[in-house]
């Protein structure tokens, strides 16, 4: 059943005040829905649909979009929302539990080199035990009628105890110098390894486009430490972005029952998991020694109870001038889009948006058109485009 918004001479009738706050989302492609917000009514329109658990989104020239599907498919989406056949040449992924084909990013010089990066879970064997680990591949994209990857090269593989299917992290952000930052989960059952610099579990790594460790990484040359590590003590980070206001790297990670964290990442710093934190185990048992400890960084914000954050974007577009400088966060368990108001490095307020949509929001991206672009996490996933309702 379709809900209807009634707008009369710029105002709403009393009978439609509740409906005016939002419209119940429908699944029809291209059908707009509207939601209330501090910036006025929002229009939410389906740009593309019939995607199986879409996870990562990147923009291509001429209004096209590149999107991953967790079961292992990569698609090019036309400016009209039409899905391409699956891109050929994608590395083999291990689609078990939370694993699969996860994030995708275009190189900062994509217009000339056609290079993309994909982050995914791959199957591996260690000491006779099979499991999963996070990997990053670089490739060249040909995005015509039969899109394909060529010159595929796996540039990074996570080292450490393998995963049974959980906590891969896998967000990618590229710095202005071209180096890649990649989030890596601690595989859930190996959470103490987040405090071990001898492996990549529960870390953010910084690598060159060829996968090598830049010489100015904080642990290069330190015995017993992986040279790719940029920061450590993370749980399952699934959001990573640079703040365009000052260039600082922000990260958001899942807590257990409570304790999702927003962090500002600095080289060589320890973010505490599992020694400190604000959550409890799924059983209700205590995990952390304390909420704070010397030598371990505090989050700039945390959520109790958890919202299960995934994907983040700083907004600097022109469609929502009131929201310039805001940080937007997708929520899976919370089924909403969260807007955080910032003052420098501090979060000053939170606005919860699109809750009546009742969708798990997997990724958030600021579009070149000034809109907010979202991925919904389910077997019939969609790409949504959020604009002012007056557009």
Secondary structure, DSSP 8 states (H G I E B T S, - for coil): -------BTTB--GGGHHHHHB-----STT--EEE--TTS-EEEEEEEEEESSEEEEEE-GGG-EEEEETTTEEEEE-TT--B-S--BT------STT-SEEEEEE-TTHHHH-EEEEEEEEEEEETTEEEEEEEEEEEEEE-STT-EEEEEEEEEE--SS-BSS------EEE-TTS-EEEEE--TTTTGGGGG-TTS-TTEEEEE-TTS---TTSTTTT-TTS-TTEEEE--SEEEEEEE-TTT--EEEEEE-SBS-EEEEEE-TT-B--TTTB-S-B-TTS----SBS--TTS---SEEESS---EEEEEE---STTGGGTT-EEEEETTTTEEEEEEEETTEEEEEEEE-GGG---EEEEEE-TTS-EEEEE-STTEEEEEEEETT-
